[in-house]
Amino acid sequence: SAFPFGINGLVVYEEGKLIASNSGAGTIVHVDLVTGEATNVEIIEGDVGGADGLLFSKGRLYLITGTAIDVLESDDGWKKATVAGSINIDQSASGETATTATWGGTDEEIYVSFVRFGDLFGEVGANADQSLIAKVTLTGEIPSIPTLPTITPDTASLGQLTETYRVPAKYPEGIAYDRANNRLLLGSLTSNSIVSLNP
């Protein structure tokens, strides 16, 4: 069944142009902010079901999909896109689902926040006060893969999960990196507080 969500991740990739993920529908939407026209991006190779957070850099769209960061490319202004690679960040064995992300100190570092949705929706019990944040380091070019399998961290040429942290933020859905002060900022789904930490 579909996720109980609609538009989730948003990224403005150039002036007047926005890309959004619709987690429930499993689609990526391109929006012209000047005309208001919204069209689904046709995924011609690969799958983007359940995409949440989005990042954009150097012509590539990075989708946080719960267990991976999928990297999309387009050569026609985001009418069509191809899943060019994937970075495995699967933490589902411990009940953690990757949701949102931010660039770190450089455009080669991505910090990903994880939420235990089972706990949040009352399926498991109270979520721990310590939540998971992962640092992913981009390491190279997108590999040429004919069938586009998920790339595991030990063989990834695109990037890999390099560190994980437990942080004092419950359900950290909002995440940003303050480069001027070299700190990560986390907002919680269940409180009005922002946690600051130096990774």
N, C-alpha and C positions, 0 to 999 in steps of 0.2 A: 504494500500500500504506500501511498505518497506520504512524504513528510508533512507534518502539520504547519508548514511555513510557506511564505511567499517570497517576495524580494528580500534578499539577505545581504550579500556582499555588494559593495559599490566601489568603482574606481573611475576617476576622470583621467583618461589617458592622453588627451590633448584638449586644447581649448574648445569648449562646446560639444565634446564627445564623451559619453559615459558608457561603461559596461557594467551590467548588474547580473548577479546570479539569482535565479529563482529556484531555491532549494526544493520546494515541494513539487514543482513541475519538472525538475531536472534539466532546466534550460539556462542558456546564457543569452542575455538580452542586450542589444545595442541601442542606445538612446541618443538622438540628436537633441541636444539641450536648447538649440535655437528654434527648431521647428516643432519639437515635442514628439517627433515620430519615433516609435519604438518597434523594433523588429527582432525576432529570434535569430541568433547566430546559428547557421547550419554547421553542425559538427560533421565534417566529411570523413573523419577517421578518428576513432576512439569514442569515449563515453565520458560525460561530465555530470552524471546523476549525483544529486545531493551536495553540490558545491556550495560552500558557505563564504568564507572570506576570500577577497581578491587583492592581488598586488599587480603592479604593472611596471616593467622596466625594460628598456632597450628593445621595444617592439614585441615583448613577450608578456602574456597574461599568465599569472600564477594563481591557481585555484586550490583552496584548501578544501579537501573532499572527505574529511573524517579520518581517513587512514593514510592519505597521500597528499603530496603537492603535485598536481598535474600542471604541465606547462603547455600552453597553447600558442600557436603562431597563426597569423593571417597575412595574406598578401593582397587582399582586396578591400581593406577598410573595415574589416570585421563583419562582412556579410557571411563569410564562410571561415571556418578555422579547423585546424588539425591539432590533435593532441600529439605533441612532438616528443614528449618524455614524461616521466613520473619519478618522484622521489618518495620512497617508502618511509612514512613516519608513524606506522601502525603501533598504537598503544592500547588497542581494544582488549587485550588479554587482562588488563587491569581496569577495564571499564571506562577508559578515557577516549573521548572523541575530539579530534582536532577541529577547531571552529574558526578562529580568526588569526590574523598574522600581521606583522609589521616589519618593515626593513629595520635592521639593526644599525650598528655604527657605520657600516658601509653597505653598498648595494650587492654585496656578496654574502651578507648575513640576513637570515630571516628568523624572527622569533615567533613561535606558534603557541597559542593558548589552547588548552584542552579543558573540556567540561565532561562531567559524569552525568549524562542525560538521564540515565536510569535513576540516579539519586534525585536529580532535580524534579523529575516527574513522579517521585514517590514509589518507584518500583523496587528500590533496594534498601533505602534508609537514608540517614543523614549523610551528606557529603562531608568528607574530611575537611578540616580547616586549611589544609595545605593542598594547593592545586598544582597541576603539572604545566610547566612551560618548557618548550624544547627549542634549542638553537639549531638551525640548519645552515650549513655552510655550502654555498654554491662553489663547485670545484672545476667547472669546465663547460665545454660546449655540449649541446644536446646531441646524444648519440644517434646514429642512423640505425633504426631498428625496424625491420620489415613488418613485424606483427605487434609492436608496441606493448610488450609485457611490462608489468611493474618492475622497476629497477630496484633491487635490494641494496641497502646501504653499503655492503662490502664490494659491490661491483659498480656502483653508481659513478658515471662520468659527469653527470650534471650537478649532483650535490648529494649531501648525506646529513642525516641527523648526527650532530657531533657532541651535543651536551643536553642534559635534562636537569631541571631545577624543580624543587618543591617550594612554592611561594605562599606567603600568608594572605591569600585572596581567595574568597569562596566564589566559585563559578565565574572565572575571569573571562568575560566575553569581550570587553573592550581592551584593546592593547595598542600602545604607541611607544615609539622610542624617541627620547629627547637627546639628540646628538650633541647639542651644546653642553649638556651636563652628563653625558655618557650614562644614561639611566633608562630603565624600562618602566613604563607607567601602565598599571592594570586597573580596569574598572570592573566591578562585580555586578552580576545580574540581580543579586539579592540585597544590596546595600547601596548607600549613597556615598561610598568612600572610594578614593583612588589610592592604590598602594604604589610606592616608588621603591625600586631596588636597583642596585648596581650589579649586573651579571658578571 
